[in-house]
Amino acid sequence: MTESSASPEDPWVKVEYAYSDNSLDPDDEDSDYHQESYKESYKDRRRRAHTQAEQKRRDAIKRGYDDLQTIVPTCQQQDFSIGSQKLSKAIVLQKTIDYIQFLHKEKKKQEEEVSTLRKDVMALKIMKVNYEQIVKAHQDNPHEGEDQVSDQVKFNVFQGIMDSLFQSFNASISMASFQELSACVFSWIEEHCKPQTLREIVIGVLHQLKNQLY
């Protein structure tokens, strides 16, 4: 006798049919749970990475301020206005700025001093060369300078020039008022201090002194 095929009304068929339906797959709930756990884990990782990066940034800033307090001398000096309290970041930055400005001024001052010293060295080198030339000239001509005039003669030349100028100045200047005095001074300079006039005065004074000496 042949076994009859299972009827759709068979209860075992209904059970198998129910489990074979995708809409009733028990794994769906586990899949949603794992996906949600993954999302939460990803958010936690991002939050933890952000917290670590922020902490590293804060630590770097703190090390920077600590280094400034160690390097800048004024940060190590006691400030009686704040007592023994720890220096704030604003005070550390201000003291650092002040110290950098001080260093710039000192650098500029030292550069000016170096420039002045270089000019002095150059002047001394020129003087050295001049003295060496004088010594050499004297060695080559030992009898040169025997006819050298005295300082008194030099003063007499200057005195003679000034006396001549004062005579013309005294004769040309009016002292009726300060305004007239000023006008007369400029007129005297234009008339009696011309190169040709001064040349004639100097020649006259030198000629007169030469006659007195010889």
MDAnalysis code that builds the backbone (N, CA, C; Angstrom):
import MDAnalysis as mda
import numpy as np

u = mda.Universe.empty(642, n_residues=214, atom_resindex=np.repeat(np.arange(214), 3), trajectory=True)
u.add_TopologyAttr("name", ["N", "CA", "C"] * 214)
u.add_TopologyAttr("resid", np.arange(1, 215))
u.add_TopologyAttr("resname", ["MET", "THR", "GLU", "SER", "SER", "ALA", "SER", "PRO", "GLU", "ASP", "PRO", "TRP", "VAL", "LYS", "VAL", "GLU", "TYR", "ALA", "TYR", "SER", "ASP", "ASN", "SER", "LEU", "ASP", "PRO", "ASP", "ASP", "GLU", "ASP", "SER", "ASP", "TYR", "HIS", "GLN", "GLU", "SER", "TYR", "LYS", "GLU", "SER", "TYR", "LYS", "ASP", "ARG", "ARG", "ARG", "ARG", "ALA", "HIS", "THR", "GLN", "ALA", "GLU", "GLN", "LYS", "ARG", "ARG", "ASP", "ALA", "ILE", "LYS", "ARG", "GLY", "TYR", "ASP", "ASP", "LEU", "GLN", "THR", "ILE", "VAL", "PRO", "THR", "CYS", "GLN", "GLN", "GLN", "ASP", "PHE", "SER", "ILE", "GLY", "SER", "GLN", "LYS", "LEU", "SER", "LYS", "ALA", "ILE", "VAL", "LEU", "GLN", "LYS", "THR", "ILE", "ASP", "TYR", "ILE", "GLN", "PHE", "LEU", "HIS", "LYS", "GLU", "LYS", "LYS", "LYS", "GLN", "GLU", "GLU", "GLU", "VAL", "SER", "THR", "LEU", "ARG", "LYS", "ASP", "VAL", "MET", "ALA", "LEU", "LYS", "ILE", "MET", "LYS", "VAL", "ASN", "TYR", "GLU", "GLN", "ILE", "VAL", "LYS", "ALA", "HIS", "GLN", "ASP", "ASN", "PRO", "HIS", "GLU", "GLY", "GLU", "ASP", "GLN", "VAL", "SER", "ASP", "GLN", "VAL", "LYS", "PHE", "ASN", "VAL", "PHE", "GLN", "GLY", "ILE", "MET", "ASP", "SER", "LEU", "PHE", "GLN", "SER", "PHE", "ASN", "ALA", "SER", "ILE", "SER", "MET", "ALA", "SER", "PHE", "GLN", "GLU", "LEU", "SER", "ALA", "CYS", "VAL", "PHE", "SER", "TRP", "ILE", "GLU", "GLU", "HIS", "CYS", "LYS", "PRO", "GLN", "THR", "LEU", "ARG", "GLU", "ILE", "VAL", "ILE", "GLY", "VAL", "LEU", "HIS", "GLN", "LEU", "LYS", "ASN", "GLN", "LEU", "TYR"])
u.atoms.positions = np.array([
    [0.856, -1.174, 0.000],
    [0.000, 0.000, 0.000],
    [0.883, 1.212, 0.000],
    [0.572, 2.093, -0.953],
    [1.442, 3.276, -1.128],
    [1.076, 4.325, -0.127],
    [2.276, 4.970, 0.499],
    [2.056, 6.002, 1.523],
    [1.568, 7.271, 0.855],
    [0.467, 7.762, 1.342],
    [-0.114, 8.981, 0.751],
    [0.758, 10.172, 1.028],
    [0.788, 11.137, 0.073],
    [1.608, 12.365, 0.227],
    [1.018, 13.233, 1.303],
    [1.916, 14.062, 1.892],
    [1.489, 14.915, 3.010],
    [0.552, 15.976, 2.522],
    [-0.460, 16.161, 3.226],
    [-1.469, 17.160, 2.877],
    [-1.089, 18.507, 3.473],
    [-1.468, 19.564, 2.777],
    [-1.188, 20.891, 3.334],
    [-1.806, 21.104, 4.690],
    [-2.789, 20.292, 4.979],
    [-3.425, 20.437, 6.262],
    [-2.630, 19.783, 7.365],
    [-1.564, 19.008, 6.953],
    [-0.746, 18.332, 7.942],
    [-0.080, 19.359, 8.844],
    [-0.166, 19.239, 10.126],
    [0.435, 20.232, 11.052],
    [1.936, 20.304, 10.946],
    [2.588, 19.180, 10.636],
    [4.058, 19.231, 10.508],
    [4.456, 20.056, 9.309],
    [3.651, 19.988, 8.275],
    [3.936, 20.801, 7.091],
    [3.809, 22.277, 7.418],
    [2.856, 22.633, 8.206],
    [2.677, 24.039, 8.598],
    [3.867, 24.556, 9.402],
    [4.372, 23.685, 10.267],
    [5.527, 24.113, 11.093],
    [6.740, 24.352, 10.234],
    [7.018, 23.399, 9.309],
    [8.170, 23.557, 8.423],
    [8.007, 24.784, 7.527],
    [6.779, 24.986, 7.071],
    [6.521, 26.146, 6.204],
    [6.747, 27.454, 6.952],
    [6.388, 27.466, 8.196],
    [6.562, 28.695, 8.998],
    [8.035, 29.009, 9.191],
    [8.846, 27.948, 9.472],
    [10.279, 28.174, 9.688],
    [11.012, 28.488, 8.410],
    [10.427, 28.030, 7.279],
    [11.087, 28.309, 5.999],
    [10.788, 29.711, 5.501],
    [9.876, 30.456, 6.108],
    [9.524, 31.822, 5.698],
    [10.592, 32.804, 6.188],
    [11.153, 33.639, 5.251],
    [12.215, 34.599, 5.616],
    [11.742, 35.644, 6.604],
    [10.451, 35.940, 6.568],
    [9.942, 36.981, 7.449],
    [10.002, 36.570, 8.897],
    [10.153, 35.265, 9.153],
    [10.186, 34.791, 10.525],
    [11.545, 34.242, 10.889],
    [12.591, 34.655, 10.175],
    [13.955, 34.168, 10.440],
    [14.414, 34.688, 11.786],
    [14.750, 33.814, 12.724],
    [15.158, 34.270, 14.066],
    [16.498, 34.988, 14.056],
    [17.302, 34.823, 12.989],
    [18.611, 35.480, 12.963],
    [18.505, 36.975, 12.725],
    [17.325, 37.446, 12.273],
    [17.181, 38.883, 11.982],
    [17.386, 39.719, 13.229],
    [16.880, 39.301, 14.354],
    [17.027, 40.079, 15.583],
    [18.489, 40.155, 16.019],
    [19.213, 39.037, 15.880],
    [20.635, 39.049, 16.237],
    [21.407, 39.978, 15.326],
    [21.049, 40.008, 14.044],
    [21.749, 40.875, 13.086],
    [21.555, 42.338, 13.452],
    [20.342, 42.728, 13.789],
    [20.081, 44.113, 14.194],
    [20.846, 44.467, 15.461],
    [20.916, 43.524, 16.389],
    [21.617, 43.770, 17.650],
    [23.109, 43.995, 17.412],
    [23.709, 43.152, 16.544],
    [25.142, 43.298, 16.250],
    [25.426, 44.601, 15.522],
    [24.534, 44.995, 14.609],
    [24.732, 46.240, 13.869],
    [24.656, 47.440, 14.818],
    [23.698, 47.395, 15.727],
    [23.584, 48.490, 16.697],
    [24.811, 48.545, 17.605],
    [25.309, 47.372, 18.005],
    [26.504, 47.328, 18.848],
    [27.706, 47.882, 18.106],
    [27.785, 47.593, 16.818],
    [28.892, 48.102, 16.006],
    [28.850, 49.627, 15.920],
    [27.614, 50.154, 15.729],
    [27.474, 51.612, 15.679],
    [27.905, 52.254, 16.989],
    [27.453, 51.714, 18.078],
    [27.835, 52.266, 19.370],
    [29.341, 52.182, 19.572],
    [29.937, 51.091, 19.168],
    [31.377, 50.919, 19.311],
    [32.136, 51.937, 18.465],
    [31.646, 52.211, 17.265],
    [32.291, 53.191, 16.387],
    [32.226, 54.594, 16.995],
    [31.058, 54.949, 17.542],
    [30.920, 56.263, 18.177],
    [31.852, 56.386, 19.378],
    [31.944, 55.300, 20.152],
    [32.829, 55.319, 21.317],
    [34.280, 55.498, 20.907],
    [34.659, 54.795, 19.830],
    [36.041, 54.923, 19.361],
    [36.340, 56.348, 18.897],
    [35.426, 56.965, 18.164],
    [35.624, 58.344, 17.704],
    [35.706, 59.307, 18.882],
    [34.828, 59.122, 19.860],
    [34.835, 59.978, 21.038],
    [36.140, 59.820, 21.820],
    [36.597, 58.568, 21.928],
    [37.836, 58.313, 22.657],
    [39.035, 58.901, 21.910],
    [39.042, 58.788, 20.562],
    [40.142, 59.353, 19.774],
    [40.159, 60.876, 19.881],
    [38.977, 61.483, 19.866],
    [38.899, 62.947, 19.998],
    [39.386, 63.392, 21.372],
    [38.999, 62.653, 22.400],
    [39.438, 62.991, 23.761],
    [40.950, 62.878, 23.892],
    [41.512, 61.835, 23.320],
    [42.966, 61.664, 23.380],
    [43.696, 62.774, 22.632],
    [43.172, 63.145, 21.445],
    [43.803, 64.227, 20.676],
    [43.731, 65.554, 21.421],
    [42.592, 65.817, 22.057],
    [42.447, 67.049, 22.828],
    [43.396, 67.056, 24.021],
    [43.563, 65.910, 24.667],
    [44.462, 65.828, 25.807],
    [45.918, 66.049, 25.377],
    [46.289, 65.485, 24.223],
    [47.636, 65.700, 23.703],
    [47.880, 67.180, 23.404],
    [46.854, 67.834, 22.842],
    [46.991, 69.267, 22.545],
    [47.181, 70.070, 23.826],
    [46.396, 69.763, 24.839],
    [46.519, 70.463, 26.118],
    [47.894, 70.214, 26.756],
    [48.367, 68.976, 26.662],
    [49.681, 68.652, 27.226],
    [50.790, 69.412, 26.490],
    [50.667, 69.524, 25.159],
    [51.671, 70.250, 24.385],
    [51.685, 71.724, 24.759],
    [50.503, 72.318, 24.939],
    [50.424, 73.727, 25.344],
    [51.037, 73.917, 26.721],
    [50.738, 73.019, 27.630],
    [51.286, 73.118, 28.991],
    [52.806, 73.018, 28.974],
    [53.338, 72.060, 28.174],
    [54.796, 71.944, 28.075],
    [55.405, 73.214, 27.493],
    [54.702, 73.830, 26.522],
    [55.195, 75.073, 25.937],
    [55.290, 76.186, 26.963],
    [54.259, 76.347, 27.775],
    [54.291, 77.386, 28.814],
    [55.345, 77.070, 29.873],
    [55.506, 75.811, 30.207],
    [56.547, 75.431, 31.171],
    [57.937, 75.759, 30.625],
    [58.145, 75.497, 29.330],
    [59.437, 75.814, 28.712],
    [59.692, 77.316, 28.707],
    [58.649, 78.110, 28.433],
    [58.804, 79.570, 28.443],
    [59.196, 80.061, 29.835],
    [58.572, 79.527, 30.851],
    [58.912, 79.939, 32.221],
    [60.340, 79.547, 32.576],
    [60.825, 78.474, 31.968],
    [62.200, 78.060, 32.237],
    [63.215, 78.904, 31.478],
    [62.866, 79.279, 30.236],
    [63.798, 80.001, 29.370],
    [63.835, 81.492, 29.684],
    [62.667, 82.102, 29.868],
    [62.588, 83.564, 30.054],
    [62.993, 83.915, 31.481],
    [64.059, 84.701, 31.654],
    [64.539, 85.006, 33.007],
    [63.513, 85.753, 33.852],
    [62.749, 86.662, 33.245],
    [61.803, 87.460, 34.026],
    [60.660, 86.608, 34.577],
    [60.410, 85.454, 33.986],
    [59.377, 84.563, 34.515],
    [59.846, 83.855, 35.785],
    [61.158, 83.826, 35.989],
    [61.708, 83.161, 37.161],
    [61.872, 84.124, 38.328],
    [61.778, 85.428, 38.042],
    [61.919, 86.416, 39.102],
    [60.625, 86.495, 39.905],
    [60.768, 86.779, 41.171],
    [59.601, 86.844, 42.043],
    [58.837, 88.129, 41.795],
    [57.542, 87.990, 41.567],
    [56.674, 89.140, 41.356],
    [55.879, 89.359, 42.639],
    [56.204, 90.432, 43.368],
    [55.570, 90.660, 44.665],
    [54.096, 91.020, 44.532],
    [53.687, 91.427, 43.333],
    [52.280, 91.796, 43.148],
    [51.360, 90.586, 43.180],
    [51.899, 89.422, 42.811],
    [51.077, 88.208, 42.823],
    [51.547, 87.216, 43.880],
    [52.579, 87.568, 44.612],
    [53.062, 86.706, 45.670],
    [53.676, 85.436, 45.138],
    [53.392, 84.345, 45.821],
    [53.962, 83.051, 45.437],
    [53.026, 82.259, 44.522],
    [51.968, 82.901, 44.003],
    [51.051, 82.200, 43.121],
    [51.732, 81.830, 41.806],
    [51.211, 80.785, 41.188],
    [51.736, 80.356, 39.898],
    [51.376, 81.377, 38.833],
    [52.316, 81.640, 37.941],
    [52.080, 82.627, 36.887],
    [50.998, 82.128, 35.933],
    [50.085, 83.026, 35.598],
    [49.051, 82.669, 34.629],
    [49.639, 82.667, 33.228],
    [48.896, 82.088, 32.292],
    [49.365, 82.030, 30.913],
    [49.503, 83.434, 30.320],
    [48.585, 84.318, 30.679],
    [48.643, 85.686, 30.159],
    [49.913, 86.394, 30.629],
    [50.275, 86.210, 31.900],
    [51.481, 86.847, 32.444],
    [52.726, 86.247, 31.789],
    [52.718, 84.937, 31.593],
    [53.870, 84.287, 30.942],
    [54.065, 84.827, 29.535],
    [52.973, 84.957, 28.793],
    [53.069, 85.485, 27.432],
    [53.552, 86.935, 27.429],
    [53.039, 87.766, 28.335],
    [53.443, 89.168, 28.377],
    [54.913, 89.306, 28.750],
    [55.360, 88.531, 29.724],
    [56.771, 88.582, 30.108],
    [57.663, 88.084, 28.963],
    [57.189, 87.100, 28.227],
    [57.953, 86.603, 27.081],
    [58.068, 87.673, 26.003],
    [56.957, 88.365, 25.714],
    [56.975, 89.441, 24.720],
    [57.920, 90.553, 25.153],
    [57.848, 90.938, 26.424],
    [58.731, 92.001, 26.937],
    [60.196, 91.601, 26.823],
    [60.484, 90.352, 27.120],
    [61.867, 89.883, 27.055],
    [62.383, 89.845, 25.623],
    [61.523, 89.430, 24.675],
    [61.921, 89.416, 23.260],
    [62.185, 90.838, 22.768],
    [61.339, 91.792, 23.167],
    [61.561, 93.189, 22.787],
    [62.867, 93.710, 23.388],
    [63.156, 93.316, 24.615],
    [64.420, 93.699, 25.250],
    [65.609, 93.139, 24.478],
    [65.504, 91.894, 24.043],
    [66.588, 91.281, 23.272],
    [66.790, 91.989, 21.940],
    [65.694, 92.413, 21.297],
    [65.806, 93.141, 20.029],
    [66.534, 94.469, 20.243],
    [66.210, 95.180, 21.325],
    [66.886, 96.443, 21.618],
    [68.369, 96.222, 21.899],
    [68.668, 95.187, 22.657],
    [70.067, 94.882, 22.961],
    [70.835, 94.521, 21.692],
    [70.185, 93.775, 20.807],
    [70.832, 93.402, 19.552],
    [71.129, 94.636, 18.714],
    [70.158, 95.548, 18.620],
    [70.354, 96.781, 17.855],
    [71.470, 97.626, 18.469],
    [71.497, 97.690, 19.791],
    [72.543, 98.447, 20.485],
    [73.917, 97.846, 20.210],
    [74.019, 96.548, 20.262],
    [75.297, 95.881, 20.002],
    [75.732, 96.061, 18.549],
    [74.758, 96.021, 17.631],
    [75.099, 96.240, 16.220],
    [75.644, 97.656, 16.008],
    [75.052, 98.647, 16.685],
    [75.547, 100.023, 16.582],
    [76.950, 100.135, 17.177],
    [77.187, 99.468, 18.290],
    [78.514, 99.491, 18.900],
    [79.545, 98.837, 17.986],
    [79.159, 97.731, 17.367],
    [80.076, 97.064, 16.436],
    [80.383, 97.967, 15.251],
    [79.362, 98.661, 14.738],
    [79.573, 99.577, 13.618],
    [80.523, 100.709, 14.013],
    [80.346, 101.255, 15.222],
    [81.232, 102.325, 15.702],
    [82.661, 101.820, 15.847],
    [82.814, 100.623, 16.386],
    [84.151, 100.057, 16.555],
    [84.826, 99.805, 15.202],
    [84.043, 99.377, 14.226],
    [84.611, 99.169, 12.892],
    [85.108, 100.488, 12.300],
    [84.325, 101.556, 12.499],
    [84.755, 102.872, 12.011],
    [86.031, 103.316, 12.720],
    [86.105, 103.066, 14.042],
    [87.308, 103.428, 14.795],
    [88.522, 102.647, 14.286],
    [88.301, 101.368, 14.019],
    [89.406, 100.551, 13.499],
    [89.864, 101.070, 12.146],
    [88.915, 101.437, 11.289],
    [89.266, 101.975, 9.980],
    [90.040, 103.287, 10.105],
    [89.589, 104.151, 11.036],
    [90.292, 105.414, 11.252],
    [91.717, 105.178, 11.773],
    [91.876, 104.213, 12.678],
    [93.200, 103.905, 13.201],
    [94.113, 103.339, 12.112],
    [93.544, 102.546, 11.227],
    [94.351, 102.019, 10.125],
    [94.833, 103.147, 9.215],
    [93.932, 104.111, 8.952],
    [94.323, 105.252, 8.112],
    [95.417, 106.076, 8.799],
    [95.255, 106.308, 10.104],
    [96.275, 107.042, 10.849],
    [97.603, 106.289, 10.832],
    [97.537, 104.982, 10.974],
    [98.754, 104.174, 10.960],
    [99.485, 104.322, 9.620],
    [98.707, 104.260, 8.526],
    [99.321, 104.406, 7.200],
    [99.943, 105.795, 7.056],
    [99.245, 106.826, 7.533],
    [99.770, 108.187, 7.437],
    [101.068, 108.351, 8.231],
    [101.094, 107.822, 9.449],
    [102.309, 107.912, 10.258],
    [103.458, 107.137, 9.628],
    [103.136, 105.993, 9.055],
    [104.189, 105.226, 8.380],
    [104.753, 106.009, 7.196],
    [103.895, 106.718, 6.479],
    [104.363, 107.533, 5.358],
    [105.211, 108.700, 5.847],
    [104.823, 109.307, 6.979],
    [105.611, 110.411, 7.543],
    [106.996, 109.927, 7.966],
    [107.006, 108.761, 8.659],
    [108.293, 108.207, 9.108],
    [109.181, 107.878, 7.913],
    [108.597, 107.281, 6.889],
    [109.370, 106.929, 5.708],
    [109.907, 108.176, 5.003],
    [109.047, 109.211, 4.915],
    [109.495, 110.451, 4.277],
    [110.632, 111.085, 5.066],
    [110.561, 111.038, 6.380],
    [111.627, 111.599, 7.208],
    [112.912, 110.792, 7.066],
    [112.771, 109.473, 6.960],
    [113.966, 108.645, 6.782],
    [114.608, 108.889, 5.424],
    [113.792, 109.119, 4.404],
    [114.339, 109.388, 3.073],
    [114.956, 110.779, 2.979],
    [114.422, 111.745, 3.728],
    [114.940, 113.125, 3.718],
    [115.141, 113.586, 5.152],
    [116.203, 113.171, 5.776],
    [116.417, 113.488, 7.201],
    [116.562, 114.975, 7.477],
    [116.980, 115.789, 6.495],
    [117.179, 117.225, 6.727],
    [115.922, 118.032, 6.442],
    [114.875, 117.368, 5.948],
    [113.637, 118.080, 5.662],
    [112.956, 118.478, 6.971],
    [112.458, 119.681, 7.031],
    [111.786, 120.168, 8.222],
    [112.636, 121.072, 9.065],
    [113.868, 121.281, 8.673],
    [114.717, 122.169, 9.468],
    [114.219, 123.608, 9.391],
    [113.536, 123.955, 8.287],
    [113.009, 125.314, 8.140],
    [111.575, 125.427, 8.639],
    [111.131, 124.440, 9.397],
    [109.748, 124.438, 9.875],
    [109.516, 125.619, 10.815],
    [108.378, 126.280, 10.641],
    [108.051, 127.444, 11.464],
    [107.441, 126.976, 12.768],
    [107.385, 127.854, 13.736],
    [106.870, 127.514, 15.060],
    [105.352, 127.697, 15.110],
    [104.784, 127.234, 16.205],
    [103.348, 127.406, 16.417],
    [102.988, 128.880, 16.573],
    [103.941, 129.666, 17.045],
    [103.675, 131.097, 17.205],
    [103.436, 131.761, 15.854],
    [104.203, 131.336, 14.856],
    [104.018, 131.905, 13.510],
    [102.636, 131.518, 12.983],
    [102.225, 130.284, 13.218],
    [100.894, 129.849, 12.795],
    [99.819, 130.688, 13.468],
    [99.991, 130.960, 14.741],
    [99.016, 131.790, 15.453],
    [99.022, 133.218, 14.916],
    [100.204, 133.712, 14.565],
    [100.285, 135.077, 14.029],
    [99.550, 135.192, 12.688],
    [99.629, 134.130, 11.884],
    [98.891, 134.139, 10.606],
    [97.394, 134.214, 10.875],
    [96.934, 133.372, 11.789],
    [95.506, 133.369, 12.119],
    [95.087, 134.714, 12.714],
    [95.909, 135.250, 13.612],
    [95.580, 136.538, 14.236],
    [95.526, 137.658, 13.203],
    [96.464, 137.670, 12.260],
    [96.469, 138.695, 11.222],
    [95.211, 138.637, 10.359],
    [94.770, 137.400, 9.999],
    [93.548, 137.235, 9.190],
    [92.335, 137.720, 9.972],
    [92.230, 137.334, 11.263],
    [91.090, 137.732, 12.076],
    [91.084, 139.237, 12.328],
    [92.252, 139.821, 12.544],
    [92.315, 141.274, 12.767],
    [91.813, 142.030, 11.546],
    [92.216, 141.599, 10.378],
    [91.777, 142.273, 9.150],
    [90.267, 142.130, 8.967],
    [89.745, 140.939, 9.239],
    [88.306, 140.730, 9.116],
    [87.537, 141.538, 10.158],
    [88.062, 141.626, 11.368],
    [87.361, 142.372, 12.411],
    [87.323, 143.864, 12.097],
    [88.385, 144.382, 11.517],
    [88.390, 145.803, 11.158],
    [87.294, 146.110, 10.149],
    [87.164, 145.280, 9.136],
    [86.106, 145.514, 8.154],
    [84.732, 145.260, 8.768],
    [84.632, 144.275, 9.651],
    [83.362, 143.968, 10.318],
    [82.935, 145.122, 11.209],
    [83.864, 145.668, 11.973],
    [83.556, 146.757, 12.900],
    [83.150, 148.028, 12.151],
    [83.743, 148.212, 10.987],
    [83.426, 149.415, 10.212],
    [82.111, 149.288, 9.446],
    [81.630, 148.066, 9.250],
    [80.441, 147.853, 8.417],
    [79.179, 147.600, 9.219],
    [79.290, 147.288, 10.493],
    [78.130, 146.865, 11.273],
    [77.540, 148.039, 12.029],
    [76.216, 148.150, 11.927],
    [75.470, 149.152, 12.679],
    [74.718, 148.462, 13.802],
    [74.698, 149.076, 14.987],
    [74.044, 148.474, 16.153],
    [72.838, 149.293, 16.597],
    [72.218, 150.002, 15.663],
    [71.052, 150.821, 15.996],
    [69.892, 149.938, 16.481],
    [69.768, 148.724, 15.896],
    [68.733, 147.763, 16.310],
    [69.211, 146.367, 15.921],
    [68.563, 145.385, 16.524],
    [68.961, 144.016, 16.208],
    [68.646, 143.669, 14.758],
    [67.547, 144.197, 14.261],
    [67.196, 143.937, 12.869],
    [68.224, 144.534, 11.920],
    [68.671, 145.763, 12.243],
    [69.690, 146.395, 11.398],
    [71.025, 145.688, 11.544],
    [71.326, 145.221, 12.761],
    [72.561, 144.464, 12.985],
    [72.587, 143.201, 12.123],
    [71.454, 142.482, 12.122],
    [71.368, 141.255, 11.322],
    [71.563, 141.545, 9.847],
    [70.919, 142.606, 9.361],
    [71.054, 142.948, 7.948],
    [72.484, 143.313, 7.608],
    [73.160, 144.046, 8.501],
    [74.544, 144.446, 8.250],
    [75.494, 143.254, 8.239],
    [75.217, 142.247, 9.100],
    [76.068, 141.066, 9.150],
    [76.041, 140.324, 7.817],
    [74.841, 140.137, 7.278],
    [74.730, 139.441, 5.994],
    [75.372, 140.244, 4.865],
    [75.208, 141.543, 4.930],
    [75.836, 142.385, 3.899],
    [77.356, 142.319, 3.986],
    [77.873, 142.311, 5.222],
    [79.330, 142.233, 5.412],
    [79.875, 140.904, 4.898],
    [79.154, 139.799, 5.174],
    [79.601, 138.481, 4.703],
    [79.650, 138.445, 3.180],
    [78.592, 138.969, 2.548],
    [78.549, 138.950, 1.090],
    [79.652, 139.797, 0.461],
    [80.057, 140.870, 1.150],
    [81.035, 141.798, 0.569],
    [82.469, 141.465, 0.943],
    [82.711, 141.097, 2.210],
    [84.085, 140.956, 2.699],
    [84.529, 139.506, 2.893],
    [83.645, 138.562, 2.705],
    [84.015, 137.151, 2.889],
    [83.987, 136.387, 1.570],
    [84.107, 137.077, 0.476],
    [84.211, 136.417, -0.809],
    [85.559, 135.708, -0.905],
    [85.632, 134.623, -1.628],
    [86.905, 133.895, -1.743],
    [88.063, 134.780, -2.203],
    [87.812, 135.657, -3.165],
    [88.884, 136.517, -3.657],
    [89.333, 137.497, -2.586],
    [88.375, 138.052, -1.829],
    [88.719, 138.994, -0.746],
    [89.529, 138.298, 0.339],
    [89.085, 137.112, 0.734],
    [89.830, 136.361, 1.761],
    [91.224, 135.992, 1.263],
    [91.329, 135.655, 0.007],
    [92.637, 135.310, -0.563],
    [93.586, 136.503, -0.475],
    [93.075, 137.678, -0.807],
    [93.913, 138.880, -0.741],
    [94.350, 139.181, 0.689],
    [93.438, 138.949, 1.661],
    [93.795, 139.176, 3.063],
    [94.897, 138.215, 3.496],
    [94.731, 136.937, 3.149],
    [95.718, 135.934, 3.554],
    [97.080, 136.228, 2.912],
    [97.084, 136.592, 1.646],
    [98.359, 136.914, 0.970],
    [99.033, 138.090, 1.646],
    [98.245, 139.112, 2.015],
    [98.820, 140.288, 2.690],
    [99.418, 139.933, 4.034],
    [98.716, 139.080, 4.807],
    [99.218, 138.691, 6.134],
    [100.488, 137.854, 5.998],
    [100.504, 136.916, 5.063],
    [101.686, 136.078, 4.871],
    [102.880, 136.901, 4.401],
    [102.641, 137.839, 3.533],
    [103.729, 138.693, 3.049],
    [104.314, 139.526, 4.184],
    [103.426, 140.011, 5.041],
    [103.886, 140.823, 6.170],
    [104.712, 139.989, 7.150],
    [104.259, 138.758, 7.464],
    [105.012, 137.898, 8.380],
    [106.331, 137.432, 7.786],
    [106.346, 137.205, 6.488],
    [107.585, 136.790, 5.832],
    [108.630, 137.878, 5.938],
    [108.220, 139.124, 5.779],
    [109.160, 140.250, 5.910],
    [109.692, 140.344, 7.349],
    [108.812, 139.988, 8.318],
    [109.261, 140.051, 9.704],
    [110.242, 138.929, 10.034],
    [110.038, 137.764, 9.435],
    [110.926, 136.635, 9.727],
    [112.260, 136.742, 8.998],
    [112.205, 137.229, 7.794],
    [113.440, 137.266, 7.005],
    [113.832, 138.715, 6.724],
])
